Amino acid sequence: MLNEFKAFISRGNVLDLAVAVIIGAAFGKIVNTLVEGVLMPPLGLLLGKVDFSSLFVVLDHTKGTPASLARAKELGVPVIAYGSLVNDVITFLIIAFAVFVIVKQANRFKKEEAAAPETPMKECPFCASSVPAKAKRCPQCTSTL
């Protein structure tokens, strides 16, 4: 069992996947910083808000209306923090677009596999299976052609 585990771990696909996950996590942090630090502040300014990620809707006004999301969490007021959701959706879209561009470029550089030459086929008169034209025996029913 230990040998099987070693063989599984040492396969190229597993190592490639591990590297991809680590690089993906680092790339996700970079994009998250880009969204929260570069893209959202101007968008928040256009919307007339200072911090877009702190937008929320108060669900229960019995404890008052808190001025900030942090204060709402402190008071235990139930809120819908939709600003964080919008940040996460924009982050996802940027990551998805970046992955799309990377895959598209990687596919462009791949060598096109040479197409196998088309072999002329004929039909076996005994079993009606498709057989290469140069065949002398049918591989299905072994009759002489």
Secondary structure, DSSP 8 states (H G I E B T S, - for coil): -HHHHHHHHHSHHHHHHHHHHHHHHHHHHHHHHHIIIIIHHHHHHHTT-S-GGG--EES-GGG---SSHHHHHHHT--EE-HHHHHHHHHHHHHHHHHHHHHHHHHHHHS----------EEE-TTT--EEETT-SB-TTT--B-
